[in-house]
Each structure stands twice: as C-alpha cells, then as structure tokens.
Amino acid sequence: MNRQIEFNSSLTKKEAVAALVYLPVHMFLLPLLMPVFMQKGLISETWANLLVYIIGIVYIGIFCWRFLRRDFDPFIDNFMNCVLQVCLCYGLMLVMNMVVNLLLFKLDPLENPNNSAIMDLASMEYGKTAAMAVFMAPILEEILFRAGIFGVLRKYSRIGAYAASILVFSAYHVWGYALGNPSYWIYIVQYIPVSYLLCRAYEKCGSIWGSISLHMVINAISVNMMHAMQQMAGQLM
C-alpha cells in the first residue's frame, strides 16, 4: 500500500552552502570555460563535458557525501514505495511530455539543441556519454537542484521550492544555446514536466535517492533510445 512518507531529508548548513556555492560554477562557469579549452585544441568535446561532471562529482563527494549516506537509509527502509514512486513519475513524465511535445509541434520551433548535442556525443563516445548521463549527472544535479534548491526552500515555502527548482533546472538545459539563438528559450517548457517530477520523487520518497533513481532511469532510457535510433539510421544509409 502506498503511504505518505514524512519528508525529513535535509542538507546541513555547511552542506547547503557548499551545494549552492557550486551551483553557479556548474551552471555557468565550467560551461563557459570548457569551450575555450576546446577551441585551443586542449580537449575534445566529449572530454570537456565529462570533466564538468567529474569535477562536480569530486566536489560533491567531498562536501555532501554524508548527506548521501544519511538519505540512503530512508530510501532502503521505504524501498518499495520509492520504486512505486519512480515508476509512477516516469509514467507521468511520458504523458506530460507527449502533451508538451504536441504543443511545441504546433508552434513548429527548431530542434531541441540539448538533445542534438547528447545524440552527437553518444555517436562519438557512447560509453563516456552513458557514464556521464546515467551515473554522474543524476547524482550531481539532484544534489544541486533538488537538495540544494528544493530541499532548502521547502522549509519556507513548498510552492516556492517547486517553482524555483523547476525554473532553474529547466533554464540550466537551455540558457547556453539561447544566448546564441533566443528562439531556443521555448525549450524551457520541455523540461518543466521532468523538473516537477524529480521534485515530486524526492518529496514522495523522502530521500534524495528517490530523485536520483528517477533521473538515472530517465537518462538511461533516453541515451539508449538515442543511440539505437542513430544505429538504425546508420544502417539505413
């Protein structure tokens, strides 16, 4: 039976400061620095993206490891509820994405540049891209956007916590492309469902590992579907 889990997940003050201080580094500083190294031929695009997450994982491992360990116990204690919530959220995401994509199709915008970038990376270095998207990104981004933004703000306003986490996480996937082409801002809408459902999984599971698990499932299925589509397209050519 599904039962409401009390939400007690919380970063300590030091952990919250560490997460929120690193948030702009991950969102803005590293994405702006890596292209500079790429232009100089010091690093490939795949390794540039991978290094962003390696640096983040090391940082989170140093400052937020205890939080991940603390939140693992309630995740295991309520494991079946968490599995149910992850499955429910994934199903809801499919339905919500279908509605959003139909709306975007009517507007006839450009192709989502973030999806195109991931497909290109997967075609060049599938193993590295999968490791980054399926394992590193969910842990790092859930600490920053869910524990760091949603978890901290929820103490003061649940609605405000949802709104802030959804807005920042959605903008994170789009802003770099929108600087060059403002039309890409429309793709913020495409990330609202998953942003909301990651918050929901965190809240309903009462553990950051709930949203990490959902994030891993979403990225694993997405990356493998993109890779399979590329392979099929290559065979047809």
PyRosetta script that sets phi, psi and omega in degrees:
from pyrosetta import init, pose_from_sequence

init()
pose = pose_from_sequence("MNRQIEFNSSLTKKEAVAALVYLPVHMFLLPLLMPVFMQKGLISETWANLLVYIIGIVYIGIFCWRFLRRDFDPFIDNFMNCVLQVCLCYGLMLVMNMVVNLLLFKLDPLENPNNSAIMDLASMEYGKTAAMAVFMAPILEEILFRAGIFGVLRKYSRIGAYAASILVFSAYHVWGYALGNPSYWIYIVQYIPVSYLLCRAYEKCGSIWGSISLHMVINAISVNMMHAMQQMAGQLM")
pose.set_psi(1, 134.9)
pose.set_omega(1, 178.7)
pose.set_phi(2, -74.5)
pose.set_psi(2, 126.5)
pose.set_omega(2, 179.2)
pose.set_phi(3, -128.7)
pose.set_psi(3, 151.6)
pose.set_omega(3, -178.3)
pose.set_phi(4, -71.3)
pose.set_psi(4, 126.6)
pose.set_omega(4, 179.2)
pose.set_phi(5, -95.5)
pose.set_psi(5, 131.3)
pose.set_omega(5, 178.0)
pose.set_phi(6, -68.3)
pose.set_psi(6, 132.8)
pose.set_omega(6, -177.1)
pose.set_phi(7, -88.8)
pose.set_psi(7, 104.2)
pose.set_omega(7, 179.0)
pose.set_phi(8, -118.0)
pose.set_psi(8, 3.8)
pose.set_omega(8, -179.1)
pose.set_phi(9, -65.8)
pose.set_psi(9, 131.4)
pose.set_omega(9, -177.6)
pose.set_phi(10, -160.2)
pose.set_psi(10, 134.0)
pose.set_omega(10, 170.2)
pose.set_phi(11, -74.4)
pose.set_psi(11, 146.4)
pose.set_omega(11, 170.7)
pose.set_phi(12, -69.9)
pose.set_psi(12, 169.8)
pose.set_omega(12, -179.5)
pose.set_phi(13, -58.7)
pose.set_psi(13, -44.0)
pose.set_omega(13, -179.7)
pose.set_phi(14, -66.2)
pose.set_psi(14, -40.2)
pose.set_omega(14, 179.2)
pose.set_phi(15, -66.3)
pose.set_psi(15, -40.0)
pose.set_omega(15, 179.0)
pose.set_phi(16, -64.3)
pose.set_psi(16, -43.2)
pose.set_omega(16, 178.0)
pose.set_phi(17, -61.7)
pose.set_psi(17, -44.2)
pose.set_omega(17, -180.0)
pose.set_phi(18, -60.9)
pose.set_psi(18, -43.9)
pose.set_omega(18, -179.1)
pose.set_phi(19, -66.9)
pose.set_psi(19, -44.7)
pose.set_omega(19, -176.5)
pose.set_phi(20, -72.9)
pose.set_psi(20, -29.1)
pose.set_omega(20, 175.6)
pose.set_phi(21, -69.2)
pose.set_psi(21, -37.5)
pose.set_omega(21, -178.1)
pose.set_phi(22, -78.8)
pose.set_psi(22, -20.5)
pose.set_omega(22, -177.5)
pose.set_phi(23, -53.0)
pose.set_psi(23, -52.2)
pose.set_omega(23, 178.2)
pose.set_phi(24, -67.4)
pose.set_psi(24, -25.7)
pose.set_omega(24, 175.9)
pose.set_phi(25, -64.9)
pose.set_psi(25, -45.3)
pose.set_omega(25, -179.3)
pose.set_phi(26, -71.7)
pose.set_psi(26, -38.6)
pose.set_omega(26, -176.2)
pose.set_phi(27, -76.0)
pose.set_psi(27, -40.1)
pose.set_omega(27, -170.2)
pose.set_phi(28, -120.0)
pose.set_psi(28, -52.3)
pose.set_omega(28, -171.1)
pose.set_phi(29, -63.5)
pose.set_psi(29, -55.3)
pose.set_omega(29, -177.9)
pose.set_phi(30, -64.6)
pose.set_psi(30, -42.8)
pose.set_omega(30, 176.9)
pose.set_phi(31, -62.1)
pose.set_psi(31, -26.9)
pose.set_omega(31, 177.9)
pose.set_phi(32, -83.0)
pose.set_psi(32, -29.5)
pose.set_omega(32, -178.9)
pose.set_phi(33, -78.4)
pose.set_psi(33, -40.0)
pose.set_omega(33, -173.9)
pose.set_phi(34, -59.3)
pose.set_psi(34, -41.2)
pose.set_omega(34, 177.2)
pose.set_phi(35, -61.3)
pose.set_psi(35, -28.7)
pose.set_omega(35, 177.8)
pose.set_phi(36, -64.0)
pose.set_psi(36, -45.6)
pose.set_omega(36, 178.5)
pose.set_phi(37, -66.6)
pose.set_psi(37, -34.9)
pose.set_omega(37, 179.0)
pose.set_phi(38, -66.8)
pose.set_psi(38, -41.5)
pose.set_omega(38, -179.8)
pose.set_phi(39, -64.0)
pose.set_psi(39, -30.9)
pose.set_omega(39, 178.7)
pose.set_phi(40, -83.3)
pose.set_psi(40, -1.1)
pose.set_omega(40, 178.4)
pose.set_phi(41, 75.6)
pose.set_psi(41, 17.7)
pose.set_omega(41, -178.5)
pose.set_phi(42, -82.8)
pose.set_psi(42, -18.7)
pose.set_omega(42, -174.8)
pose.set_phi(43, -157.0)
pose.set_psi(43, 149.3)
pose.set_omega(43, 177.9)
pose.set_phi(44, -83.9)
pose.set_psi(44, 166.5)
pose.set_omega(44, 179.8)
pose.set_phi(45, -62.4)
pose.set_psi(45, -40.3)
pose.set_omega(45, 179.7)
pose.set_phi(46, -61.9)
pose.set_psi(46, -47.3)
pose.set_omega(46, -179.2)
pose.set_phi(47, -69.7)
pose.set_psi(47, -29.9)
pose.set_omega(47, 177.2)
pose.set_phi(48, -62.8)
pose.set_psi(48, -46.8)
pose.set_omega(48, 178.9)
pose.set_phi(49, -66.5)
pose.set_psi(49, -40.3)
pose.set_omega(49, 180.0)
pose.set_phi(50, -64.8)
pose.set_psi(50, -40.7)
pose.set_omega(50, -179.6)
pose.set_phi(51, -64.7)
pose.set_psi(51, -34.6)
pose.set_omega(51, 176.8)
pose.set_phi(52, -56.0)
pose.set_psi(52, -42.9)
pose.set_omega(52, -177.7)
pose.set_phi(53, -81.6)
pose.set_psi(53, -32.0)
pose.set_omega(53, 175.9)
pose.set_phi(54, -63.0)
pose.set_psi(54, -45.3)
pose.set_omega(54, 178.5)
pose.set_phi(55, -60.8)
pose.set_psi(55, -44.1)
pose.set_omega(55, -179.8)
pose.set_phi(56, -64.6)
pose.set_psi(56, -42.5)
pose.set_omega(56, -179.7)
pose.set_phi(57, -64.3)
pose.set_psi(57, -40.7)
pose.set_omega(57, 177.7)
pose.set_phi(58, -62.9)
pose.set_psi(58, -44.5)
pose.set_omega(58, 179.5)
pose.set_phi(59, -61.1)
pose.set_psi(59, -48.8)
pose.set_omega(59, -179.9)
pose.set_phi(60, -64.3)
pose.set_psi(60, -37.5)
pose.set_omega(60, 178.0)
pose.set_phi(61, -61.6)
pose.set_psi(61, -34.8)
pose.set_omega(61, -180.0)
pose.set_phi(62, -74.4)
pose.set_psi(62, -45.9)
pose.set_omega(62, -170.1)
pose.set_phi(63, -98.3)
pose.set_psi(63, -22.3)
pose.set_omega(63, -173.8)
pose.set_phi(64, -125.9)
pose.set_psi(64, 15.0)
pose.set_omega(64, -179.9)
pose.set_phi(65, -60.7)
pose.set_psi(65, -40.8)
pose.set_omega(65, -178.8)
pose.set_phi(66, -63.3)
pose.set_psi(66, -36.0)
pose.set_omega(66, 177.2)
pose.set_phi(67, -63.9)
pose.set_psi(67, -45.3)
pose.set_omega(67, 178.2)
pose.set_phi(68, -60.2)
pose.set_psi(68, -38.7)
pose.set_omega(68, 179.1)
pose.set_phi(69, -69.5)
pose.set_psi(69, -42.3)
pose.set_omega(69, 179.4)
pose.set_phi(70, -61.8)
pose.set_psi(70, -42.0)
pose.set_omega(70, -176.0)
pose.set_phi(71, -77.9)
pose.set_psi(71, -9.8)
pose.set_omega(71, -180.0)
pose.set_phi(72, -72.4)
pose.set_psi(72, -34.0)
pose.set_omega(72, -178.6)
pose.set_phi(73, -63.0)
pose.set_psi(73, -50.9)
pose.set_omega(73, 177.4)
pose.set_phi(74, -63.9)
pose.set_psi(74, -28.1)
pose.set_omega(74, 176.7)
pose.set_phi(75, -65.2)
pose.set_psi(75, -45.5)
pose.set_omega(75, 179.5)
pose.set_phi(76, -70.4)
pose.set_psi(76, -39.7)
pose.set_omega(76, -179.6)
pose.set_phi(77, -62.4)
pose.set_psi(77, -30.7)
pose.set_omega(77, -179.3)
pose.set_phi(78, -117.9)
pose.set_psi(78, 39.3)
pose.set_omega(78, -170.0)
pose.set_phi(79, -58.6)
pose.set_psi(79, -46.7)
pose.set_omega(79, -176.7)
pose.set_phi(80, -65.9)
pose.set_psi(80, -38.1)
pose.set_omega(80, 175.4)
pose.set_phi(81, -62.6)
pose.set_psi(81, -40.7)
pose.set_omega(81, 180.0)
pose.set_phi(82, -66.2)
pose.set_psi(82, -40.2)
pose.set_omega(82, 177.1)
pose.set_phi(83, -61.6)
pose.set_psi(83, -43.8)
pose.set_omega(83, 178.8)
pose.set_phi(84, -61.5)
pose.set_psi(84, -43.9)
pose.set_omega(84, -179.1)
pose.set_phi(85, -65.8)
pose.set_psi(85, -40.5)
pose.set_omega(85, 178.3)
pose.set_phi(86, -62.6)
pose.set_psi(86, -44.6)
pose.set_omega(86, 179.4)
pose.set_phi(87, -65.2)
pose.set_psi(87, -43.2)
pose.set_omega(87, 179.5)
pose.set_phi(88, -62.7)
pose.set_psi(88, -45.4)
pose.set_omega(88, -180.0)
pose.set_phi(89, -64.0)
pose.set_psi(89, -37.8)
pose.set_omega(89, 179.0)
pose.set_phi(90, -66.1)
pose.set_psi(90, -41.9)
pose.set_omega(90, 177.1)
pose.set_phi(91, -62.6)
pose.set_psi(91, -43.2)
pose.set_omega(91, 177.5)
pose.set_phi(92, -62.3)
pose.set_psi(92, -37.8)
pose.set_omega(92, 179.4)
pose.set_phi(93, -62.2)
pose.set_psi(93, -41.3)
pose.set_omega(93, 179.4)
pose.set_phi(94, -60.8)
pose.set_psi(94, -43.6)
pose.set_omega(94, -179.7)
pose.set_phi(95, -67.6)
pose.set_psi(95, -47.2)
pose.set_omega(95, -178.4)
pose.set_phi(96, -65.2)
pose.set_psi(96, -38.9)
pose.set_omega(96, 178.0)
pose.set_phi(97, -64.3)
pose.set_psi(97, -36.3)
pose.set_omega(97, 178.8)
pose.set_phi(98, -62.1)
pose.set_psi(98, -43.8)
pose.set_omega(98, 179.0)
pose.set_phi(99, -64.3)
pose.set_psi(99, -47.0)
pose.set_omega(99, -179.2)
pose.set_phi(100, -62.4)
pose.set_psi(100, -43.4)
pose.set_omega(100, -178.9)
pose.set_phi(101, -66.1)
pose.set_psi(101, -32.6)
pose.set_omega(101, 175.8)
pose.set_phi(102, -65.9)
pose.set_psi(102, -40.2)
pose.set_omega(102, 177.7)
pose.set_phi(103, -64.6)
pose.set_psi(103, -43.6)
pose.set_omega(103, 179.7)
pose.set_phi(104, -66.2)
pose.set_psi(104, -35.5)
pose.set_omega(104, 179.6)
pose.set_phi(105, -62.8)
pose.set_psi(105, -37.8)
pose.set_omega(105, 178.6)
pose.set_phi(106, -66.0)
pose.set_psi(106, -31.9)
pose.set_omega(106, 179.0)
pose.set_phi(107, -80.5)
pose.set_psi(107, -15.9)
pose.set_omega(107, 176.9)
pose.set_phi(108, 54.8)
pose.set_psi(108, 56.2)
pose.set_omega(108, 179.2)
pose.set_phi(109, -83.5)
pose.set_psi(109, -175.2)
pose.set_omega(109, 175.5)
pose.set_phi(110, -73.3)
pose.set_psi(110, 170.3)
pose.set_omega(110, 178.4)
pose.set_phi(111, -72.1)
pose.set_psi(111, 142.1)
pose.set_omega(111, 179.5)
pose.set_phi(112, -57.6)
pose.set_psi(112, 115.8)
pose.set_omega(112, -174.9)
pose.set_phi(113, -69.8)
pose.set_psi(113, -28.9)
pose.set_omega(113, -179.8)
pose.set_phi(114, -67.9)
pose.set_psi(114, -42.2)
pose.set_omega(114, 177.3)
pose.set_phi(115, -64.3)
pose.set_psi(115, -40.0)
pose.set_omega(115, 178.8)
pose.set_phi(116, -63.3)
pose.set_psi(116, -40.2)
pose.set_omega(116, 179.9)
pose.set_phi(117, -64.5)
pose.set_psi(117, -41.9)
pose.set_omega(117, 179.5)
pose.set_phi(118, -65.6)
pose.set_psi(118, -40.2)
pose.set_omega(118, 178.1)
pose.set_phi(119, -62.5)
pose.set_psi(119, -40.9)
pose.set_omega(119, 179.2)
pose.set_phi(120, -64.8)
pose.set_psi(120, -42.7)
pose.set_omega(120, 179.2)
pose.set_phi(121, -64.6)
pose.set_psi(121, -42.3)
pose.set_omega(121, -179.3)
pose.set_phi(122, -64.0)
pose.set_psi(122, -34.4)
pose.set_omega(122, 179.8)
pose.set_phi(123, -70.4)
pose.set_psi(123, -30.9)
pose.set_omega(123, -178.8)
pose.set_phi(124, -85.2)
pose.set_psi(124, -47.3)
pose.set_omega(124, -175.6)
pose.set_phi(125, -139.7)
pose.set_psi(125, 80.2)
pose.set_omega(125, -175.0)
pose.set_phi(126, -62.1)
pose.set_psi(126, -44.3)
pose.set_omega(126, -177.1)
pose.set_phi(127, -60.7)
pose.set_psi(127, -48.7)
pose.set_omega(127, -179.9)
pose.set_phi(128, -65.7)
pose.set_psi(128, -40.6)
pose.set_omega(128, 179.8)
pose.set_phi(129, -64.6)
pose.set_psi(129, -41.6)
pose.set_omega(129, 179.5)
pose.set_phi(130, -65.4)
pose.set_psi(130, -42.5)
pose.set_omega(130, 178.7)
pose.set_phi(131, -61.1)
pose.set_psi(131, -41.7)
pose.set_omega(131, -179.8)
pose.set_phi(132, -67.5)
pose.set_psi(132, -48.8)
pose.set_omega(132, -172.9)
pose.set_phi(133, -76.1)
pose.set_psi(133, -36.9)
pose.set_omega(133, -172.3)
pose.set_phi(134, -89.4)
pose.set_psi(134, -33.1)
pose.set_omega(134, -174.6)
pose.set_phi(135, -111.8)
pose.set_psi(135, -50.6)
pose.set_omega(135, -174.1)
pose.set_phi(136, -76.4)
pose.set_psi(136, -48.0)
pose.set_omega(136, -177.4)
pose.set_phi(137, -59.7)
pose.set_psi(137, -45.7)
pose.set_omega(137, -179.6)
pose.set_phi(138, -60.6)
pose.set_psi(138, -42.4)
pose.set_omega(138, -179.1)
pose.set_phi(139, -66.5)
pose.set_psi(139, -49.2)
pose.set_omega(139, -177.9)
pose.set_phi(140, -64.4)
pose.set_psi(140, -49.8)
pose.set_omega(140, -174.2)
pose.set_phi(141, -70.8)
pose.set_psi(141, -31.1)
pose.set_omega(141, 177.2)
pose.set_phi(142, -70.6)
pose.set_psi(142, -34.4)
pose.set_omega(142, 174.7)
pose.set_phi(143, -64.4)
pose.set_psi(143, -44.3)
pose.set_omega(143, -175.4)
pose.set_phi(144, -74.5)
pose.set_psi(144, -52.5)
pose.set_omega(144, -170.9)
pose.set_phi(145, -87.8)
pose.set_psi(145, -32.9)
pose.set_omega(145, 179.7)
pose.set_phi(146, -95.1)
pose.set_psi(146, -59.1)
pose.set_omega(146, 179.7)
pose.set_phi(147, -67.0)
pose.set_psi(147, -41.2)
pose.set_omega(147, -175.3)
pose.set_phi(148, -74.5)
pose.set_psi(148, -42.4)
pose.set_omega(148, -178.5)
pose.set_phi(149, -96.8)
pose.set_psi(149, -60.8)
pose.set_omega(149, -176.5)
pose.set_phi(150, -62.0)
pose.set_psi(150, -49.5)
pose.set_omega(150, -176.2)
pose.set_phi(151, -63.0)
pose.set_psi(151, -39.2)
pose.set_omega(151, -179.7)
pose.set_phi(152, -71.5)
pose.set_psi(152, -46.3)
pose.set_omega(152, -176.3)
pose.set_phi(153, -73.9)
pose.set_psi(153, -24.3)
pose.set_omega(153, -177.8)
pose.set_phi(154, -61.3)
pose.set_psi(154, -26.5)
pose.set_omega(154, 178.5)
pose.set_phi(155, -63.8)
pose.set_psi(155, -24.5)
pose.set_omega(155, -175.7)
pose.set_phi(156, -107.5)
pose.set_psi(156, -37.3)
pose.set_omega(156, -179.4)
pose.set_phi(157, -157.8)
pose.set_psi(157, 115.5)
pose.set_omega(157, -179.9)
pose.set_phi(158, -65.7)
pose.set_psi(158, -44.4)
pose.set_omega(158, 179.1)
pose.set_phi(159, -64.4)
pose.set_psi(159, -43.1)
pose.set_omega(159, 178.0)
pose.set_phi(160, -62.4)
pose.set_psi(160, -36.3)
pose.set_omega(160, 179.2)
pose.set_phi(161, -65.3)
pose.set_psi(161, -44.9)
pose.set_omega(161, 177.0)
pose.set_phi(162, -61.2)
pose.set_psi(162, -48.6)
pose.set_omega(162, -176.3)
pose.set_phi(163, -61.2)
pose.set_psi(163, -45.4)
pose.set_omega(163, -177.4)
pose.set_phi(164, -66.8)
pose.set_psi(164, -45.5)
pose.set_omega(164, -178.9)
pose.set_phi(165, -64.7)
pose.set_psi(165, -42.4)
pose.set_omega(165, 179.4)
pose.set_phi(166, -63.2)
pose.set_psi(166, -46.3)
pose.set_omega(166, -177.2)
pose.set_phi(167, -64.5)
pose.set_psi(167, -48.7)
pose.set_omega(167, -176.2)
pose.set_phi(168, -67.9)
pose.set_psi(168, -42.8)
pose.set_omega(168, -179.0)
pose.set_phi(169, -65.9)
pose.set_psi(169, -39.3)
pose.set_omega(169, 179.0)
pose.set_phi(170, -67.3)
pose.set_psi(170, -44.8)
pose.set_omega(170, 179.9)
pose.set_phi(171, -64.7)
pose.set_psi(171, -32.9)
pose.set_omega(171, 179.9)
pose.set_phi(172, -57.0)
pose.set_psi(172, -36.8)
pose.set_omega(172, -177.3)
pose.set_phi(173, -80.7)
pose.set_psi(173, -10.8)
pose.set_omega(173, -170.5)
pose.set_phi(174, -120.0)
pose.set_psi(174, -31.9)
pose.set_omega(174, -165.5)
pose.set_phi(175, -57.4)
pose.set_psi(175, -39.3)
pose.set_omega(175, -177.2)
pose.set_phi(176, -62.0)
pose.set_psi(176, -37.1)
pose.set_omega(176, 178.4)
pose.set_phi(177, -78.4)
pose.set_psi(177, -35.0)
pose.set_omega(177, -176.9)
pose.set_phi(178, -69.5)
pose.set_psi(178, -21.5)
pose.set_omega(178, 176.5)
pose.set_phi(179, -62.8)
pose.set_psi(179, -35.7)
pose.set_omega(179, 179.9)
pose.set_phi(180, -86.9)
pose.set_psi(180, -28.2)
pose.set_omega(180, -179.5)
pose.set_phi(181, -145.1)
pose.set_psi(181, 101.3)
pose.set_omega(181, -177.3)
pose.set_phi(182, -56.8)
pose.set_psi(182, -19.9)
pose.set_omega(182, 179.1)
pose.set_phi(183, -61.4)
pose.set_psi(183, -25.1)
pose.set_omega(183, -178.0)
pose.set_phi(184, -70.9)
pose.set_psi(184, -14.0)
pose.set_omega(184, 177.9)
pose.set_phi(185, -59.1)
pose.set_psi(185, -23.7)
pose.set_omega(185, -178.6)
pose.set_phi(186, -61.6)
pose.set_psi(186, -24.0)
pose.set_omega(186, -176.9)
pose.set_phi(187, -75.4)
pose.set_psi(187, -4.1)
pose.set_omega(187, 169.9)
pose.set_phi(188, -56.6)
pose.set_psi(188, -37.9)
pose.set_omega(188, -179.0)
pose.set_phi(189, -58.7)
pose.set_psi(189, -34.2)
pose.set_omega(189, -177.0)
pose.set_phi(190, -69.2)
pose.set_psi(190, -21.1)
pose.set_omega(190, -178.0)
pose.set_phi(191, -99.8)
pose.set_psi(191, -4.1)
pose.set_omega(191, -179.6)
pose.set_phi(192, -64.2)
pose.set_psi(192, -45.9)
pose.set_omega(192, 179.6)
pose.set_phi(193, -58.0)
pose.set_psi(193, -49.9)
pose.set_omega(193, -177.9)
pose.set_phi(194, -66.8)
pose.set_psi(194, -35.0)
pose.set_omega(194, 178.0)
pose.set_phi(195, -63.2)
pose.set_psi(195, -44.3)
pose.set_omega(195, 178.4)
pose.set_phi(196, -63.7)
pose.set_psi(196, -45.4)
pose.set_omega(196, -174.8)
pose.set_phi(197, -71.1)
pose.set_psi(197, -29.1)
pose.set_omega(197, 174.0)
pose.set_phi(198, -66.7)
pose.set_psi(198, -39.9)
pose.set_omega(198, 174.5)
pose.set_phi(199, -62.9)
pose.set_psi(199, -43.1)
pose.set_omega(199, -178.9)
pose.set_phi(200, -62.8)
pose.set_psi(200, -43.2)
pose.set_omega(200, 179.5)
pose.set_phi(201, -62.6)
pose.set_psi(201, -41.3)
pose.set_omega(201, 177.6)
pose.set_phi(202, -60.5)
pose.set_psi(202, -46.1)
pose.set_omega(202, -176.8)
pose.set_phi(203, -69.4)
pose.set_psi(203, -46.2)
pose.set_omega(203, -176.0)
pose.set_phi(204, -70.1)
pose.set_psi(204, -32.0)
pose.set_omega(204, 178.4)
pose.set_phi(205, -83.3)
pose.set_psi(205, -22.6)
pose.set_omega(205, -177.4)
pose.set_phi(206, 69.8)
pose.set_psi(206, 20.9)
pose.set_omega(206, -177.7)
pose.set_phi(207, -153.4)
pose.set_psi(207, 141.2)
pose.set_omega(207, 178.1)
pose.set_phi(208, -63.8)
pose.set_psi(208, -21.9)
pose.set_omega(208, 179.1)
pose.set_phi(209, -69.7)
pose.set_psi(209, -18.2)
pose.set_omega(209, 174.1)
pose.set_phi(210, -67.1)
pose.set_psi(210, -49.1)
pose.set_omega(210, 179.5)
pose.set_phi(211, -72.6)
pose.set_psi(211, -32.4)
pose.set_omega(211, 175.5)
pose.set_phi(212, -61.7)
pose.set_psi(212, -44.6)
pose.set_omega(212, -179.8)
pose.set_phi(213, -62.5)
pose.set_psi(213, -45.3)
pose.set_omega(213, 178.5)
pose.set_phi(214, -62.0)
pose.set_psi(214, -43.2)
pose.set_omega(214, 179.6)
pose.set_phi(215, -61.1)
pose.set_psi(215, -42.5)
pose.set_omega(215, 179.1)
pose.set_phi(216, -63.7)
pose.set_psi(216, -44.0)
pose.set_omega(216, -179.9)
pose.set_phi(217, -62.3)
pose.set_psi(217, -47.0)
pose.set_omega(217, -179.6)
pose.set_phi(218, -59.2)
pose.set_psi(218, -49.4)
pose.set_omega(218, -176.9)
pose.set_phi(219, -68.6)
pose.set_psi(219, -37.8)
pose.set_omega(219, 180.0)
pose.set_phi(220, -62.9)
pose.set_psi(220, -46.9)
pose.set_omega(220, -179.8)
pose.set_phi(221, -65.9)
pose.set_psi(221, -42.5)
pose.set_omega(221, -178.1)
pose.set_phi(222, -64.3)
pose.set_psi(222, -47.7)
pose.set_omega(222, -178.1)
pose.set_phi(223, -63.9)
pose.set_psi(223, -42.7)
pose.set_omega(223, -179.2)
pose.set_phi(224, -69.0)
pose.set_psi(224, -34.5)
pose.set_omega(224, 176.4)
pose.set_phi(225, -67.3)
pose.set_psi(225, -42.6)
pose.set_omega(225, 177.8)
pose.set_phi(226, -61.7)
pose.set_psi(226, -43.4)
pose.set_omega(226, -179.5)
pose.set_phi(227, -64.3)
pose.set_psi(227, -41.1)
pose.set_omega(227, 179.6)
pose.set_phi(228, -65.5)
pose.set_psi(228, -40.7)
pose.set_omega(228, 178.7)
pose.set_phi(229, -63.0)
pose.set_psi(229, -39.2)
pose.set_omega(229, 179.5)
pose.set_phi(230, -66.9)
pose.set_psi(230, -40.4)
pose.set_omega(230, 178.9)
pose.set_phi(231, -64.0)
pose.set_psi(231, -42.1)
pose.set_omega(231, 178.7)
pose.set_phi(232, -64.3)
pose.set_psi(232, -41.0)
pose.set_omega(232, 179.7)
pose.set_phi(233, -64.6)
pose.set_psi(233, -38.3)
pose.set_omega(233, 179.8)
pose.set_phi(234, -65.8)
pose.set_psi(234, -35.2)
pose.set_omega(234, -179.9)
pose.set_phi(235, -72.7)
pose.set_psi(235, -28.6)
pose.set_omega(235, -179.3)
pose.set_phi(236, -79.6)
pose.set_psi(236, -20.7)
pose.set_omega(236, -178.1)
pose.set_phi(237, -77.2)
pose.dump_pdb("model.pdb")
